[in-house]
Amino acid sequence: MAFLTRDTVKQLGSSVFNYWFGYVSNLGLVAWLCSRAWHHGHMLVTPGRFVALAALGLLSWTLSEYMLHRFVYHEWPSFLSDGHDLHHQAPRDKIGVPWYLTLAIVVALYYLLALPFGRVTPALLMAFNWLGYVGYCISHHASHHWPCKLPWLRQMKRHHALHHAYPGTNWGFTTSLWDYVFCTHQRFATRPLRQARRG
């Protein structure tokens, strides 16, 4: 996509409106996907199946997060990796994937999956996968902007700070599980983090 120059990517992803409206759009997506599992006020799956699909959807987010961060944002050159590079250069800037792009991709993916698998199972898996994404967005924002008083948030912030210092490691954010599984976990800094974050 030659028309998506670095300046265009920065313009599309750096507006304050885009950053904050992304939360509204993404929560709307979660609600819309969940609504596909209801018909005339009745849930189309048993409560047990709903809970199982919800849990699987949340767990699937952690792997999706790792794969997206590692490959789409770091290893495969594209306008998305350019946008993510801007985040590495200025971690406190409010940069996000354009909300309308994620909206279009998620809706299109749902309809593609609904063709072979029906409307309910893909809807609930994707709804809770995307709810995991919203949780990631909030915690990622917190790691760069909020004081970290909670122990889990402090640990998450340190794990992510090491990623900014050593971009080839710590691709998981909400959990370091997949970094351990794929041997990409960086536990200690070998140079000062403050200096390394600028790169």
C-alpha positions in Angstrom: 0.0 0.0 0.0 2.3 2.7 -1.3 -0.3 5.5 -0.5 0.1 4.7 3.2 3.2 6.6 3.9 4.6 6.9 7.4 3.2 10.4 7.7 -0.3 9.1 6.6 -0.1 6.3 9.1 0.8 8.8 11.8 -2.1 11.1 10.8 -4.6 8.2 10.7 -3.6 6.6 14.0 -2.5 9.6 16.1 -5.7 11.6 16.5 -7.1 11.8 20.1 -10.6 11.1 18.7 -9.4 7.9 17.1 -7.6 6.8 20.2 -10.6 7.2 22.6 -13.4 6.4 20.2 -11.6 3.1 19.6 -12.8 2.0 23.0 -16.4 2.9 22.2 -16.2 1.1 18.8 -14.5 -2.0 20.3 -17.0 -2.4 23.2 -19.8 -1.9 20.6 -18.3 -4.8 18.6 -18.3 -7.0 21.7 -21.9 -6.2 22.4 -22.9 -6.8 18.7 -21.1 -10.1 18.6 -22.7 -11.3 21.8 -26.1 -10.3 20.4 -25.7 -12.8 17.6 -26.1 -15.6 20.3 -29.6 -14.4 21.2 -32.8 -14.6 19.3 -36.0 -12.9 20.5 -34.6 -12.6 24.0 -33.5 -16.2 24.3 -29.9 -17.4 24.4 -29.2 -19.9 21.6 -26.7 -21.9 23.7 -26.8 -23.5 27.1 -25.2 -21.5 30.0 -22.4 -24.1 30.2 -21.6 -23.7 26.6 -21.7 -19.9 26.9 -19.2 -20.0 29.7 -16.9 -22.5 27.9 -16.9 -20.4 24.7 -16.3 -17.2 26.7 -13.3 -18.7 28.5 -11.9 -20.1 25.3 -12.4 -16.7 23.6 -10.5 -14.9 26.4 -7.7 -17.5 26.3 -7.5 -17.2 22.5 -6.9 -13.5 22.9 -3.7 -14.1 24.7 -2.3 -16.1 21.8 -3.7 -13.7 19.3 -2.1 -10.8 21.1 1.3 -12.6 21.0 1.1 -13.5 17.3 -0.2 -10.0 16.3 2.5 -8.2 18.3 5.3 -10.5 17.1 4.5 -10.9 13.5 2.1 -8.2 12.3 3.6 -5.4 14.4 7.3 -6.4 14.3 8.3 -9.0 11.7 6.0 -8.3 8.7 6.6 -4.9 7.1 3.3 -3.0 6.6 1.5 0.2 7.6 0.7 -1.6 10.9 4.3 -2.2 11.7 5.1 1.4 10.8 2.4 2.5 13.2 3.7 0.3 15.9 7.2 1.6 15.3 5.8 5.1 16.1 4.6 3.8 19.4 8.1 2.5 20.2 9.6 5.9 19.4 7.1 7.7 21.6 5.5 5.3 24.0 3.3 7.9 25.7 1.7 9.2 22.5 -1.9 8.1 22.0 -1.5 6.1 18.8 -4.0 3.4 17.8 -5.1 1.4 14.8 -7.9 3.4 13.1 -11.2 2.3 14.7 -13.0 1.9 11.4 -10.3 -0.5 10.2 -10.7 -2.9 13.1 -14.4 -2.6 12.9 -14.4 -3.6 9.2 -12.0 -6.5 9.7 -13.8 -8.0 12.7 -17.3 -7.8 11.1 -16.0 -9.3 7.9 -14.2 -12.1 9.7 -17.3 -12.9 11.7 -19.4 -13.3 8.6 -16.7 -15.4 6.9 -16.6 -17.7 10.0 -20.4 -17.8 10.3 -20.7 -19.4 6.9 -19.2 -22.8 7.8 -19.7 -22.7 11.6 -23.0 -21.0 12.1 -23.8 -17.7 13.8 -23.4 -18.5 17.5 -20.1 -20.2 18.1 -17.9 -17.7 16.1 -19.9 -14.8 17.6 -19.2 -15.8 21.2 -15.6 -16.8 20.6 -14.9 -13.6 18.8 -16.8 -11.5 21.3 -14.7 -12.7 24.3 -11.5 -12.6 22.2 -12.3 -9.0 21.4 -13.2 -8.3 25.1 -9.6 -9.5 25.8 -8.4 -7.0 23.3 -10.3 -4.2 25.1 -8.7 -5.4 28.4 -5.3 -5.3 26.7 -5.9 -1.7 25.4 -6.8 -0.5 28.9 -3.9 -2.2 30.6 -1.5 -1.1 27.9 -2.6 2.5 28.3 -2.3 2.1 32.1 1.3 0.8 31.7 2.4 3.9 29.9 0.2 6.5 31.7 -1.0 5.5 35.1 1.0 5.0 38.4 1.4 1.3 39.0 0.3 0.5 42.5 -1.1 -2.9 41.9 1.6 -5.7 41.9 0.2 -7.3 38.7 0.2 -4.0 36.9 3.8 -3.3 38.1 4.9 -6.7 36.8 3.1 -6.1 33.5 4.7 -2.7 33.1 8.2 -4.1 33.8 7.6 -6.9 31.3 6.5 -4.4 28.7 9.3 -2.0 29.5 11.7 -4.8 28.7 10.0 -5.3 25.4 10.6 -1.6 24.6 14.2 -2.0 25.5 14.6 -5.4 23.7 12.0 -5.4 20.9 12.7 -9.0 19.9 11.4 -10.2 23.2 8.4 -10.0 25.5 5.7 -9.9 22.8 3.0 -11.0 25.2 1.4 -8.2 27.2 -1.5 -9.4 29.2 0.4 -12.6 30.0 3.9 -13.7 29.6 2.8 -17.3 29.1 3.4 -17.4 25.3 6.8 -15.8 25.7 7.8 -18.7 27.9 6.2 -21.2 25.5 8.0 -19.8 22.5 11.3 -18.9 24.4 11.0 -15.2 23.8 10.9 -14.1 27.5 13.3 -11.4 28.6 13.5 -11.3 32.4 16.3 -8.9 33.2 17.7 -5.8 31.6 21.3 -6.0 30.5 21.5 -2.2 29.9 19.6 0.7 31.5 15.9 0.7 30.5 15.6 4.5 30.4 18.3 4.7 27.8 17.1 1.7 25.8 13.4 2.9 25.6 14.4 5.7 23.2 15.4 3.3 20.5 
